[in-house]
Amino acid sequence: MISTTSAVTSVDAFVKQIGPIRESLMKTVLHQPEAIDSLLTCCLCDGHALLVGVPGLAKTLMVKTLASLFTWKFQRIQFTPDLMPADITGYELLAGAVSAAPGTQGHSLTFRPGPIFGNLILADEINRAPPKTQAALLEAMQERHVTVGGKTYPLEAPFLVVATQNPIEHEGTYPLPEAQLDRFLMEIRIGYPTPAQEEQIVGMTTGDALPLPAAVSSREAFLSLQSFVRKVPSPPSVISYAVALATATRPDGATPSEVAKNYIEWGAGPRAAQALVLGAKARALLMGRPAPQPSDVEALALPVLRHRVIPNYRAVGEGLTSQSLIQKLIKQVPKPHER
C-alpha cells in the first residue's frame, strides 16, 4: 500500500513510513547496510550522493530500487565523452505552422525538457562527461533550475542526483572539479562482499529474474519526511562537534591541527559542517531517536568529508589519502560526552 500521508508529526510516524523503504532496499541489495543508510540519509536531507565503487557492486541497482519505491519520476543519464549540455537540460525547438515563413508569428520556440527534469536522477559514470556538460549539471544540482535560451525552468521537488563513479578506470574520464564535488552531501564508497556474502548474492541473482519492489510511498509523503528531518532540534554539542571536525581539516584556519598543517592542501568549507549536522538528524531518526548525538556526527565524518579534503604533495608522497587523514582527525578532535 502506498503511503500518502501529508505530514509527519512524530518519530514513530517517521519510522513507520521509512521502515518499509529501508527493508525493501535491504532485501534487493544484499550486504550493503551502511551504503543503503547513507543513501537514504542523503535523500532525507534533500542532498545529492556520489556512489564510488568498482563495476558489479550493485550501485545502479541500488538507485533503481530506491526509485521504484516511490511514485516519482526517475531518469537515468549515461554519461559519455560526447554528451552535450542540451542532452541533459533540454533544448528549444522551432515549432509552428508549416506554411508560415520563418521569423513570422506562425513560428515560435518550444522548450523540450531533457532528462534532468525528474525527481531522482541517476548520473551513471558522471566523470566521463566533459567539463561543459558537468557545468550544466552543476547549475541544476545547486540552483534546482536550468537555464536554456535565456529562460529559467525550475525543477520539481524533490530533486536528487545520485551519481556513480568508477575509481579504477581513468582513461577517457574528466575528474570532477572541487566545486561540483562539494555539492554532493556524501561520497558513499561500496566495497567487495565477503566470500560467504558473495555466494548468497550469486545464488540469489542467477535464478529467475527478480522484479523491483512496488512503490510504497508517494512524492508528497517523502517531502513530508524531508520536512520533518529539518524540524529535529540540534543540540549545541552536535553543532560544536561538527564545526570542530570541519575546521580541523583547514590548514589556514585560526587554530589549524597538525594533520592539516602538514598534510592537507585545502580543507572542508562550512557546507561540510551543515551536512554533518543535517545528516546526523536524519541518521538519528533512522535509528528511532528523537535527536542526534555526537556519535551520529562521528559516524558520518568519512562520507561527508573525504571528497572535500585535498591532500598535499607531502601526504601523497607518504601514501596518505583523504580518508586516512580524516580518520586521524576523528581520533584527535575531542568528542563531547553523550547523555
Residue pairs with C-beta under 8 A, 6 or more apart in sequence:
1 216
2 71
2 215
2 216
2 217
2 218
3 17
3 216
3 217
3 218
3 221
4 218
4 220
4 221
5 13
5 17
5 221
5 224
6 220
6 221
6 224
7 224
7 227
8 14
8 17
8 224
8 225
8 227
8 228
9 228
11 285
11 288
11 289
11 290
14 225
14 228
14 285
15 285
15 288
17 217
17 221
17 225
18 40
18 44
18 225
18 285
18 286
20 69
20 216
20 217
21 40
21 66
21 69
21 216
21 217
22 36
22 37
22 40
22 286
24 65
24 69
24 213
24 216
25 36
25 39
25 40
25 62
25 65
25 66
25 69
26 33
26 36
27 213
28 61
28 65
28 210
28 212
28 213
29 35
29 36
29 58
29 61
29 62
29 65
30 193
30 197
30 200
30 201
30 204
31 193
31 194
31 197
31 200
31 201
32 58
32 62
32 190
35 51
35 62
35 188
35 189
35 190
36 62
37 283
37 286
38 49
38 186
38 188
38 300
38 303
39 49
39 51
39 62
39 63
39 66
39 162
39 188
40 66
40 282
40 286
41 186
41 279
41 282
41 283
41 286
41 300
42 48
42 49
42 160
42 162
42 185
42 186
42 188
42 279
43 49
43 66
43 158
43 160
43 222
43 226
44 225
44 226
44 229
44 282
44 285
44 286
45 185
45 226
45 229
45 275
45 278
45 279
45 281
45 282
46 157
46 158
46 160
46 226
47 160
47 184
47 185
47 186
47 275
47 278
47 279
48 141
48 160
48 161
48 162
48 163
48 183
48 184
48 185
49 160
49 161
49 162
49 163
49 184
49 185
49 186
49 188
50 126
50 162
50 163
50 164
50 165
50 181
50 184
50 186
50 187
50 188
50 307
51 59
51 62
51 63
51 162
51 163
51 164
51 165
51 188
51 190
52 164
52 165
52 167
52 187
52 188
52 189
52 190
53 59
53 164
53 166
53 167
53 189
53 190
53 191
54 166
54 167
54 168
54 192
55 166
57 190
57 191
57 192
58 190
59 164
59 190
60 122
60 124
60 164
63 120
63 122
63 162
63 164
64 74
64 76
64 122
64 212
65 212
65 213
66 120
66 162
67 74
67 120
67 122
68 74
68 212
68 213
68 214
68 215
69 213
69 215
69 216
69 217
70 119
70 120
70 215
70 216
70 217
70 218
70 219
70 222
71 215
71 217
71 218
71 219
72 118
72 119
72 120
72 158
72 219
72 222
73 117
73 118
73 119
73 120
73 156
74 118
74 119
74 120
74 121
74 122
75 115
75 116
75 117
75 118
75 120
75 121
75 122
76 115
76 121
76 122
76 124
77 83
77 87
77 88
77 115
77 116
77 121
77 122
77 123
77 124
78 124
78 125
79 123
79 124
79 125
79 126
79 127
79 128
79 129
79 133
80 125
80 128
80 129
81 128
81 129
81 130
81 172
81 174
83 128
83 129
83 130
83 133
84 132
84 133
85 132
85 133
85 135
85 136
86 114
86 148
87 114
87 115
87 133
88 114
88 115
88 116
88 133
88 136
88 137
88 140
89 114
89 116
89 136
89 140
89 146
89 147
89 148
90 111
90 112
90 113
90 114
90 116
90 117
90 146
90 148
90 153
91 111
91 112
91 114
91 148
92 109
92 110
92 111
92 112
92 148
92 149
93 109
93 110
93 111
93 112
94 102
94 107
94 108
94 109
94 110
95 107
95 108
95 109
95 110
96 106
96 107
96 108
97 106
97 107
99 106
100 106
100 107
109 149
111 148
111 149
111 151
111 153
113 153
114 146
115 121
116 137
116 140
116 146
116 155
117 153
117 155
117 156
118 159
119 156
119 157
119 158
119 159
119 160
119 219
120 158
120 160
120 162
121 159
121 160
121 161
121 162
122 162
122 163
122 164
123 137
123 161
123 162
123 163
123 164
124 163
124 164
125 164
125 165
125 166
126 134
126 137
126 163
126 164
126 165
126 176
127 165
127 166
127 173
127 174
127 175
127 176
128 172
128 173
128 174
129 137
129 174
130 174
131 174
131 177
134 174
134 176
134 177
134 180
136 146
137 161
137 180
138 179
138 180
138 183
139 145
139 146
139 147
140 146
140 155
140 159
140 161
141 161
141 180
141 183
142 183
144 154
144 155
144 157
144 159
145 152
145 153
145 154
145 155
146 152
146 153
146 155
147 153
157 223
158 219
158 222
158 223
158 226
163 184
165 176
178 266
178 308
178 310
181 187
181 307
181 308
182 269
182 271
182 307
182 308
184 307
185 275
185 278
185 279
185 304
186 275
186 279
186 300
186 303
186 304
187 303
187 306
187 307
188 303
189 303
192 198
193 201
204 210
228 285
229 278
229 281
229 282
229 285
230 278
230 281
232 281
232 284
232 285
232 290
232 291
232 292
233 291
234 277
234 280
234 281
234 291
234 292
235 291
235 292
235 293
237 294
237 336
237 337
237 338
238 277
238 280
238 292
238 293
238 294
238 296
238 297
238 336
239 273
239 277
240 336
241 294
241 297
241 298
241 333
241 335
241 336
242 273
242 276
242 277
242 280
242 297
243 273
244 333
244 334
245 273
245 276
245 297
245 301
245 305
245 329
245 330
245 333
246 267
246 268
246 269
246 270
246 272
246 273
246 276
246 305
247 253
247 254
247 255
247 267
247 273
248 256
248 257
248 259
248 260
248 267
248 329
248 332
248 333
249 257
249 260
249 264
249 267
249 268
249 272
249 305
249 308
249 309
249 325
249 326
249 329
250 256
250 260
250 264
250 267
250 268
251 260
251 261
251 264
251 265
251 266
251 267
251 312
253 260
253 267
257 329
257 332
257 333
259 325
259 328
259 329
259 332
260 267
260 329
262 314
262 315
263 311
263 312
263 314
263 315
263 318
263 320
263 325
264 309
264 310
264 311
264 312
264 315
264 325
265 310
265 311
265 312
265 313
266 309
266 310
267 308
267 309
268 305
268 308
268 309
269 308
271 308
272 304
272 305
272 308
275 300
275 304
276 297
276 300
276 301
276 304
277 292
277 297
279 296
279 300
279 304
280 292
280 293
280 296
280 297
280 300
281 291
281 292
283 292
283 296
283 299
283 300
284 290
284 291
284 292
284 293
284 296
293 338
294 335
294 336
294 338
295 335
295 338
298 330
298 335
301 326
301 329
301 330
302 323
302 326
302 327
302 330
305 322
305 326
306 322
306 323
306 326
307 322
309 322
309 325
309 326
310 322
311 320
311 321
311 322
311 325
315 321
315 325
